[in-house]
Structures are given as structure tokens and as C-alpha cells.
Amino acid sequence: MSTLIEPLTASLAGLVAGIFMTLVEIPFWRKWGMEGVAEWQVNSVIVWVMIRKFTRGRVVTSMSVAMHLFHGAVLGLLFLVLLDSLQTANVLPTVLVYALVYTVLLWIISPYLTRNLFAHVGGFRITRQGLAVSFLGHIIYGVFLGFLVGIFV
């Protein structure tokens, strides 16, 4: 990373990609509730673990979505770090492919592989529907992340 602008741009790209991902997931959330979007369930557990010592308040959907968008920004920065470590040319088609592989790996790690842990801690069930919507959302995230990083970074 040659300048401070690149990490900020990658984080912003991750945030914007997360926003588009979230927009795609909202109709499923409206139809099926939190069970309709697996990573929102995961994020609700993360928020609950973080705030439970400070408040007895319940985690609301907006908190889960905020954590989801925060993860989008951080993972955008991590994507740039991984691209730099691969020392590959940041050509749009290549970056887009890397972004799709990256986002599928993210989905495999969380929520797919960690679903039982988060379901146990959160006291809910992560459904196949929720995992499918999550996978679709991750593909949307990868497309936007790869496109934005490929153009602007």
C-alpha cells in the first residue's frame, strides 16, 4: 500500500459493497425475519456479546446491520492487504475474480462453518434459506468490492 488513500478507498469500497449486499438481503429479511439472512444473525450475536456487559438491552436489527456494514469496511481493507501480498497487477478482471474467491471464502468461514457456534450462543437456528441468502449477498459484495477496488485503488 503506497499511500494512505488506498486503505481508505478500500475500506470505503468495502462499505459500499456491504451496503449493496444489505440492500439485496432486505427483502429476504422482510419475508423471513432474521432467519432469512444468516450473517445478520451472526452479527446480532457479535453485538450481543459486545454490549451485554454494559446494558441489558436487546439487540435490534439496526445494530446487526451496522455491525454488518462495519465488517464490510474492515474486510474491504483486508482484501487490499491480501491483494498487495499476492503482488499481482490490479487489473479489473483479475481483481474481480480475486474478490469473488475472497467473498466465497468469507462465506465459508462465516456464516457457514461457524453457524453452529453462533446458533448455540445466540439461541437460534441458522436455516438453509438464511445461508442461501447470505451466499447471494456475499456474491453481490464480491462483485461490488472487486469492481470498486479494481477501478479506484
C-alpha positions in Angstrom: 0.0 0.0 0.0 1.8 3.0 -1.2 -0.4 5.8 0.2 -2.9 6.4 3.0 -5.6 6.9 0.3 -5.5 3.3 -0.9 -6.5 1.8 2.5 -9.2 4.4 3.0 -10.5 3.8 -0.5 -10.5 0.0 0.0 -12.5 0.5 3.3 -14.9 2.7 1.5 -15.3 0.2 -1.3 -16.0 -2.5 1.3 -18.6 -0.3 3.0 -20.3 0.5 -0.3 -20.2 -3.2 -1.3 -21.7 -4.0 2.1 -24.5 -1.5 1.5 -25.4 -3.1 -1.8 -25.2 -6.6 -0.2 -27.5 -5.4 2.5 -30.0 -3.9 0.0 -30.2 -7.3 -1.7 -30.8 -9.0 1.7 -33.5 -6.7 3.0 -36.4 -8.3 1.0 -35.5 -11.7 2.4 -35.3 -10.3 6.0 -38.7 -8.7 5.5 -40.1 -12.1 4.3 -38.4 -14.4 6.8 -37.1 -12.2 9.6 -33.6 -12.6 11.0 -33.7 -16.3 9.9 -33.7 -15.1 6.3 -30.2 -13.7 6.5 -27.6 -15.8 8.3 -24.8 -13.2 8.6 -27.3 -10.8 10.3 -27.9 -13.5 12.9 -24.1 -13.9 13.3 -23.7 -10.1 13.6 -26.5 -9.9 16.2 -24.6 -12.4 18.4 -21.4 -10.4 18.0 -23.2 -7.2 19.0 -24.9 -9.0 21.9 -21.6 -10.4 23.2 -20.1 -6.9 23.0 -22.9 -5.0 24.7 -24.3 -7.5 27.3 -21.8 -6.3 29.9 -22.9 -2.7 29.5 -26.6 -3.0 29.1 -29.5 -5.4 29.4 -30.8 -4.0 26.1 -31.8 -6.3 23.4 -30.0 -6.3 20.0 -32.2 -4.7 17.4 -31.9 -5.2 13.7 -30.2 -1.9 13.1 -27.4 -2.9 15.4 -26.9 -6.1 13.5 -26.9 -4.2 10.1 -24.5 -1.6 11.5 -22.0 -4.4 12.5 -22.6 -6.0 9.1 -21.6 -2.7 7.4 -18.6 -2.3 9.7 -17.4 -5.7 8.7 -17.8 -4.8 5.1 -15.5 -1.8 5.5 -12.9 -3.8 7.5 -13.0 -6.7 5.1 -12.5 -4.3 2.2 -9.3 -3.2 3.8 -8.2 -6.8 4.4 -8.9 -7.5 0.7 -6.5 -4.8 -0.3 -3.9 -6.2 2.1 -4.3 -9.7 0.5 -4.1 -8.2 -3.0 -0.9 -6.4 -2.1 0.6 -9.6 -0.6 -0.2 -11.5 -3.8 1.8 -8.9 -5.7 -0.5 -9.1 -8.7 -1.4 -6.4 -11.1 -4.6 -4.6 -10.0 -6.3 -5.1 -13.4 -10.1 -5.1 -13.1 -10.9 -8.6 -14.3 -8.2 -10.1 -12.1 -9.3 -8.1 -9.1 -12.9 -9.1 -9.7 -12.0 -12.8 -9.7 -10.0 -12.4 -6.6 -12.8 -10.6 -4.9 -15.3 -13.3 -5.8 -13.0 -16.0 -4.4 -12.3 -13.9 -1.3 -16.0 -13.4 -0.6 -16.9 -17.1 -1.1 -14.1 -17.9 1.4 -15.5 -15.4 3.8 -19.0 -17.0 3.4 -17.5 -20.5 4.1 -15.7 -19.2 7.2 -18.7 -17.2 8.4 -21.5 -18.0 8.5 -21.3 -21.5 7.0 -18.6 -23.1 9.2 -19.4 -21.1 12.3 -23.2 -21.5 12.1 -23.4 -24.0 14.9 -21.3 -21.9 17.3 -23.3 -18.7 16.6 -26.6 -20.5 16.7 -25.8 -22.1 20.1 -24.6 -18.8 21.6 -27.5 -16.8 20.1 -30.1 -19.4 20.9 -31.5 -19.6 17.3 -31.2 -21.8 14.2 -29.4 -20.7 11.1 -31.6 -22.1 8.2 -30.7 -23.2 4.7 -32.7 -20.3 3.4 -30.6 -17.9 5.5 -27.4 -19.5 4.3 -28.5 -19.3 0.7 -29.4 -15.6 1.0 -26.1 -15.0 2.8 -24.3 -16.7 -0.1 -26.1 -14.5 -2.6 -25.3 -11.4 -0.6 -21.6 -12.4 -0.4 -21.5 -12.8 -4.2 -23.0 -9.3 -4.5 -20.4 -8.0 -2.1 -17.6 -9.6 -4.1 -18.8 -8.1 -7.4 -19.0 -4.6 -6.0 -15.8 -4.9 -3.9 -13.8 -6.2 -6.9 -15.3 -3.6 -9.2 -14.7 -0.7 -6.9 -11.2 -1.8 -5.8 -10.3 -2.6 -9.4 -11.3 0.9 -10.6 -10.3 3.1 -7.7 -7.4 1.5 -5.9 
